[in-house]
Protein backbone atom coordinates (compact mmCIF):
# COMPACT_ATOMS: atom_id res chain seq x y z
CA UNK A 1 0.00 0.00 0.00
CA UNK A 2 1.41 3.32 -1.09
CA UNK A 3 1.36 6.27 1.26
CA UNK A 4 2.48 8.69 -1.44
CA UNK A 5 0.43 11.86 -1.24
CA UNK A 6 -0.60 13.56 -4.50
CA UNK A 7 -0.57 17.32 -4.91
CA UNK A 8 -3.87 19.14 -5.28
CA UNK A 9 -3.05 19.92 -8.90
CA UNK A 10 -2.66 16.24 -9.71
CA UNK A 11 -6.14 15.49 -8.46
CA UNK A 12 -7.91 18.15 -10.54
CA UNK A 13 -10.10 16.95 -13.39
CA UNK A 14 -8.74 17.72 -16.86
CA UNK A 15 -11.65 20.12 -17.46
CA UNK A 16 -10.45 22.33 -14.59
CA UNK A 17 -6.88 22.17 -15.83
CA UNK A 18 -8.14 23.36 -19.21
CA UNK A 19 -9.98 26.23 -17.52
CA UNK A 20 -6.66 27.24 -15.97
CA UNK A 21 -5.05 26.98 -19.42
CA UNK A 22 -7.73 29.38 -20.73
CA UNK A 23 -6.15 32.10 -18.57
CA UNK A 24 -2.60 31.44 -19.85
CA UNK A 25 -0.93 32.26 -23.13
CA UNK A 26 -0.18 29.33 -25.43
CA UNK A 27 3.59 29.69 -25.17
CA UNK A 28 3.46 29.34 -21.37
CA UNK A 29 1.37 26.18 -21.67
CA UNK A 30 3.47 24.60 -24.42
CA UNK A 31 6.98 25.60 -23.35
CA UNK A 32 6.67 25.66 -19.53
CA UNK A 33 3.57 24.18 -17.88
CA UNK A 34 3.53 21.18 -20.20
CA UNK A 35 6.86 19.93 -18.82
CA UNK A 36 6.02 20.17 -15.09
CA UNK A 37 4.73 16.60 -14.90
CA UNK A 38 3.16 13.92 -17.07
CA UNK A 39 -0.48 14.81 -16.38
CA UNK A 40 0.00 18.44 -17.43
CA UNK A 41 1.84 17.22 -20.52
CA UNK A 42 -1.09 15.04 -21.57
CA UNK A 43 -3.60 17.78 -20.64
CA UNK A 44 -1.72 20.26 -22.85
CA UNK A 45 -1.73 17.79 -25.73
CA UNK A 46 -5.53 17.49 -25.72
CA UNK A 47 -6.29 21.13 -24.90
CA UNK A 48 -8.19 22.46 -27.93
CA UNK A 49 -8.42 26.22 -27.34
CA UNK A 50 -4.93 27.41 -28.29
CA UNK A 51 -4.66 31.03 -29.34
CA UNK A 52 -1.27 31.32 -31.04
CA UNK A 53 0.23 34.80 -31.19
CA UNK A 54 3.45 34.67 -33.17
CA UNK A 55 4.25 38.37 -32.62
CA UNK A 56 6.03 37.49 -29.40
CA UNK A 57 7.45 34.13 -30.41
CA UNK A 58 11.06 33.89 -31.43
CA UNK A 59 11.46 32.71 -35.02
CA UNK A 60 13.87 30.08 -33.72
CA UNK A 61 11.03 28.63 -31.55
CA UNK A 62 8.66 28.26 -34.50
CA UNK A 63 10.04 24.88 -35.74
CA UNK A 64 9.80 23.50 -32.18
CA UNK A 65 6.23 24.74 -31.85
CA UNK A 66 5.37 23.11 -35.18
CA UNK A 67 6.47 19.75 -33.73
CA UNK A 68 4.66 20.23 -30.42
CA UNK A 69 1.24 21.60 -31.33
CA UNK A 70 -1.55 19.81 -33.11
CA UNK A 71 -3.06 22.36 -35.55
CA UNK A 72 -6.56 20.99 -34.96
CA UNK A 73 -6.33 22.36 -31.39
CA UNK A 74 -5.81 25.96 -32.53
CA UNK A 75 -8.79 28.35 -32.58
CA UNK A 76 -6.97 31.64 -33.10
CA UNK A 77 -3.87 32.47 -35.10
CA UNK A 78 -1.93 35.74 -35.27
CA UNK A 79 1.12 35.85 -37.55
CA UNK A 80 3.20 38.85 -38.42
CA UNK A 81 5.89 40.14 -40.75
CA UNK A 82 6.60 43.31 -38.77
CA UNK A 83 10.18 44.50 -38.33
CA UNK A 84 10.73 42.33 -35.23
CA UNK A 85 9.24 39.25 -36.91
CA UNK A 86 10.09 39.85 -40.57
CA UNK A 87 9.82 36.68 -42.66
CA UNK A 88 7.78 34.92 -39.99
CA UNK A 89 4.69 34.38 -42.16
CA UNK A 90 6.75 32.60 -44.82
CA UNK A 91 8.51 30.58 -42.11
CA UNK A 92 5.13 29.70 -40.59
CA UNK A 93 3.83 28.54 -43.99
CA UNK A 94 6.91 26.35 -44.45
CA UNK A 95 6.34 24.56 -41.10
CA UNK A 96 2.56 24.23 -40.98
CA UNK A 97 -0.07 22.88 -43.35
CA UNK A 98 -2.93 25.35 -43.16
CA UNK A 99 -5.58 22.79 -44.08
CA UNK A 100 -4.87 21.06 -40.73
CA UNK A 101 -6.18 24.08 -38.77
CA UNK A 102 -9.72 22.69 -38.89
CA UNK A 103 -10.98 24.53 -35.77
CA UNK A 104 -9.51 27.90 -36.68
CA UNK A 105 -12.03 30.61 -35.89
CA UNK A 106 -9.94 33.78 -35.95
CA UNK A 107 -7.06 34.75 -38.22
CA UNK A 108 -4.92 37.88 -37.91
CA UNK A 109 -2.28 38.68 -40.54
CA UNK A 110 0.01 41.62 -39.80
CA UNK A 111 2.08 43.22 -42.56
CA UNK A 112 1.30 40.29 -44.84
CA UNK A 113 2.94 40.22 -48.27
CA UNK A 114 0.91 39.55 -51.41
CA UNK A 115 2.66 36.23 -52.11
CA UNK A 116 1.92 34.98 -48.59
CA UNK A 117 -1.68 36.16 -48.85
CA UNK A 118 -1.97 34.21 -52.11
CA UNK A 119 -0.87 31.04 -50.30
CA UNK A 120 -3.08 31.63 -47.28
CA UNK A 121 -6.14 32.35 -49.40
CA UNK A 122 -6.00 28.94 -51.08
CA UNK A 123 -6.48 27.20 -47.74
CA UNK A 124 -8.46 29.62 -45.63
CA UNK A 125 -11.29 30.21 -48.09
CA UNK A 126 -12.29 26.58 -47.54
CA UNK A 127 -12.87 27.22 -43.83
CA UNK A 128 -15.46 29.30 -42.05
CA UNK A 129 -13.72 32.00 -40.05
CA UNK A 130 -15.61 34.23 -37.67
CA UNK A 131 -12.95 36.96 -37.59
CA UNK A 132 -10.32 37.94 -40.13
CA UNK A 133 -7.94 40.83 -39.54
CA UNK A 134 -5.50 41.85 -42.26
CA UNK A 135 -2.82 44.49 -42.23
CA UNK A 136 -1.07 44.56 -45.59
CA UNK A 137 2.38 45.95 -46.34
CA UNK A 138 1.26 47.54 -49.59
CA UNK A 139 -1.91 47.99 -51.51
CA UNK A 140 -1.12 47.18 -55.11
CA UNK A 141 -3.77 48.19 -57.66
CA UNK A 142 -5.07 45.32 -59.79
CA UNK A 143 -7.05 47.14 -62.50
CA UNK A 144 -8.08 44.00 -64.35
CA UNK A 145 -9.73 42.74 -61.14
CA UNK A 146 -11.20 46.17 -60.33
CA UNK A 147 -9.79 46.06 -56.82
CA UNK A 148 -6.62 46.35 -54.83
CA UNK A 149 -4.83 43.01 -54.44
CA UNK A 150 -5.54 42.62 -50.72
CA UNK A 151 -9.22 43.49 -51.28
CA UNK A 152 -9.54 40.77 -53.92
CA UNK A 153 -8.30 38.30 -51.33
CA UNK A 154 -10.66 39.56 -48.66
CA UNK A 155 -13.64 38.96 -50.90
CA UNK A 156 -12.51 35.34 -51.20
CA UNK A 157 -12.28 34.97 -47.39
CA UNK A 158 -15.64 36.44 -46.59
CA UNK A 159 -18.76 34.49 -45.86
CA UNK A 160 -21.96 35.86 -44.43
CA UNK A 161 -20.84 35.15 -40.84
CA UNK A 162 -17.38 36.73 -40.97
CA UNK A 163 -16.28 39.96 -39.35
CA UNK A 164 -13.37 41.60 -41.13
CA UNK A 165 -10.99 44.22 -39.83
CA UNK A 166 -8.78 45.71 -42.49
CA UNK A 167 -5.94 48.00 -41.46
CA UNK A 168 -4.84 50.19 -44.33
CA UNK A 169 -1.14 50.97 -44.70
CA UNK A 170 0.11 54.53 -44.52
CA UNK A 171 0.86 54.47 -48.27
CA UNK A 172 -2.86 54.10 -49.11
CA UNK A 173 -4.06 57.19 -50.93
CA UNK A 174 -6.79 55.85 -53.16
CA UNK A 175 -10.53 55.78 -52.73
CA UNK A 176 -11.85 53.10 -50.44
CA UNK A 177 -14.76 51.39 -52.16
CA UNK A 178 -15.46 47.68 -51.92
CA UNK A 179 -18.43 46.09 -53.59
CA UNK A 180 -19.53 42.99 -51.67
CA UNK A 181 -21.54 40.35 -53.45
CA UNK A 182 -23.12 37.80 -51.14
C-alpha positions as CSV (number, residue, x, y, z in Angstrom):
1,X,0.0,0.0,0.0
2,X,1.4,3.3,-1.1
3,X,1.4,6.3,1.3
4,X,2.5,8.7,-1.4
5,X,0.4,11.9,-1.2
6,X,-0.6,13.6,-4.5
7,X,-0.6,17.3,-4.9
8,X,-3.9,19.1,-5.3
9,X,-3.1,19.9,-8.9
10,X,-2.7,16.2,-9.7
11,X,-6.1,15.5,-8.5
12,X,-7.9,18.2,-10.5
13,X,-10.1,16.9,-13.4
14,X,-8.7,17.7,-16.9
15,X,-11.6,20.1,-17.5
16,X,-10.4,22.3,-14.6
17,X,-6.9,22.2,-15.8
18,X,-8.1,23.4,-19.2
19,X,-10.0,26.2,-17.5
20,X,-6.7,27.2,-16.0
21,X,-5.1,27.0,-19.4
22,X,-7.7,29.4,-20.7
23,X,-6.1,32.1,-18.6
24,X,-2.6,31.4,-19.8
25,X,-0.9,32.3,-23.1
26,X,-0.2,29.3,-25.4
27,X,3.6,29.7,-25.2
28,X,3.5,29.3,-21.4
29,X,1.4,26.2,-21.7
30,X,3.5,24.6,-24.4
31,X,7.0,25.6,-23.4
32,X,6.7,25.7,-19.5
33,X,3.6,24.2,-17.9
34,X,3.5,21.2,-20.2
35,X,6.9,19.9,-18.8
36,X,6.0,20.2,-15.1
37,X,4.7,16.6,-14.9
38,X,3.2,13.9,-17.1
39,X,-0.5,14.8,-16.4
40,X,0.0,18.4,-17.4
41,X,1.8,17.2,-20.5
42,X,-1.1,15.0,-21.6
43,X,-3.6,17.8,-20.6
44,X,-1.7,20.3,-22.8
45,X,-1.7,17.8,-25.7
46,X,-5.5,17.5,-25.7
47,X,-6.3,21.1,-24.9
48,X,-8.2,22.5,-27.9
49,X,-8.4,26.2,-27.3
50,X,-4.9,27.4,-28.3
51,X,-4.7,31.0,-29.3
52,X,-1.3,31.3,-31.0
53,X,0.2,34.8,-31.2
54,X,3.4,34.7,-33.2
55,X,4.2,38.4,-32.6
56,X,6.0,37.5,-29.4
57,X,7.4,34.1,-30.4
58,X,11.1,33.9,-31.4
59,X,11.5,32.7,-35.0
60,X,13.9,30.1,-33.7
61,X,11.0,28.6,-31.6
62,X,8.7,28.3,-34.5
63,X,10.0,24.9,-35.7
64,X,9.8,23.5,-32.2
65,X,6.2,24.7,-31.8
66,X,5.4,23.1,-35.2
67,X,6.5,19.8,-33.7
68,X,4.7,20.2,-30.4
69,X,1.2,21.6,-31.3
70,X,-1.5,19.8,-33.1
71,X,-3.1,22.4,-35.5
72,X,-6.6,21.0,-35.0
73,X,-6.3,22.4,-31.4
74,X,-5.8,26.0,-32.5
75,X,-8.8,28.3,-32.6
76,X,-7.0,31.6,-33.1
77,X,-3.9,32.5,-35.1
78,X,-1.9,35.7,-35.3
79,X,1.1,35.8,-37.6
80,X,3.2,38.8,-38.4
81,X,5.9,40.1,-40.8
82,X,6.6,43.3,-38.8
83,X,10.2,44.5,-38.3
84,X,10.7,42.3,-35.2
85,X,9.2,39.3,-36.9
86,X,10.1,39.9,-40.6
87,X,9.8,36.7,-42.7
88,X,7.8,34.9,-40.0
89,X,4.7,34.4,-42.2
90,X,6.7,32.6,-44.8
91,X,8.5,30.6,-42.1
92,X,5.1,29.7,-40.6
93,X,3.8,28.5,-44.0
94,X,6.9,26.3,-44.5
95,X,6.3,24.6,-41.1
96,X,2.6,24.2,-41.0
97,X,-0.1,22.9,-43.3
98,X,-2.9,25.3,-43.2
99,X,-5.6,22.8,-44.1
100,X,-4.9,21.1,-40.7
101,X,-6.2,24.1,-38.8
102,X,-9.7,22.7,-38.9
103,X,-11.0,24.5,-35.8
104,X,-9.5,27.9,-36.7
105,X,-12.0,30.6,-35.9
106,X,-9.9,33.8,-35.9
107,X,-7.1,34.7,-38.2
108,X,-4.9,37.9,-37.9
109,X,-2.3,38.7,-40.5
110,X,0.0,41.6,-39.8
111,X,2.1,43.2,-42.6
112,X,1.3,40.3,-44.8
113,X,2.9,40.2,-48.3
114,X,0.9,39.5,-51.4
115,X,2.7,36.2,-52.1
116,X,1.9,35.0,-48.6
117,X,-1.7,36.2,-48.9
118,X,-2.0,34.2,-52.1
119,X,-0.9,31.0,-50.3
120,X,-3.1,31.6,-47.3
121,X,-6.1,32.4,-49.4
122,X,-6.0,28.9,-51.1
123,X,-6.5,27.2,-47.7
124,X,-8.5,29.6,-45.6
125,X,-11.3,30.2,-48.1
126,X,-12.3,26.6,-47.5
127,X,-12.9,27.2,-43.8
128,X,-15.5,29.3,-42.0
129,X,-13.7,32.0,-40.0
130,X,-15.6,34.2,-37.7
131,X,-12.9,37.0,-37.6
132,X,-10.3,37.9,-40.1
133,X,-7.9,40.8,-39.5
134,X,-5.5,41.8,-42.3
135,X,-2.8,44.5,-42.2
136,X,-1.1,44.6,-45.6
137,X,2.4,45.9,-46.3
138,X,1.3,47.5,-49.6
139,X,-1.9,48.0,-51.5
140,X,-1.1,47.2,-55.1
141,X,-3.8,48.2,-57.7
142,X,-5.1,45.3,-59.8
143,X,-7.0,47.1,-62.5
144,X,-8.1,44.0,-64.4
145,X,-9.7,42.7,-61.1
146,X,-11.2,46.2,-60.3
147,X,-9.8,46.1,-56.8
148,X,-6.6,46.3,-54.8
149,X,-4.8,43.0,-54.4
150,X,-5.5,42.6,-50.7
151,X,-9.2,43.5,-51.3
152,X,-9.5,40.8,-53.9
153,X,-8.3,38.3,-51.3
154,X,-10.7,39.6,-48.7
155,X,-13.6,39.0,-50.9
156,X,-12.5,35.3,-51.2
157,X,-12.3,35.0,-47.4
158,X,-15.6,36.4,-46.6
159,X,-18.8,34.5,-45.9
160,X,-22.0,35.9,-44.4
161,X,-20.8,35.2,-40.8
162,X,-17.4,36.7,-41.0
163,X,-16.3,40.0,-39.4
164,X,-13.4,41.6,-41.1
165,X,-11.0,44.2,-39.8
166,X,-8.8,45.7,-42.5
167,X,-5.9,48.0,-41.5
168,X,-4.8,50.2,-44.3
169,X,-1.1,51.0,-44.7
170,X,0.1,54.5,-44.5
171,X,0.9,54.5,-48.3
172,X,-2.9,54.1,-49.1
173,X,-4.1,57.2,-50.9
174,X,-6.8,55.9,-53.2
175,X,-10.5,55.8,-52.7
176,X,-11.9,53.1,-50.4
177,X,-14.8,51.4,-52.2
178,X,-15.5,47.7,-51.9
179,X,-18.4,46.1,-53.6
180,X,-19.5,43.0,-51.7
181,X,-21.5,40.4,-53.5
182,X,-23.1,37.8,-51.1
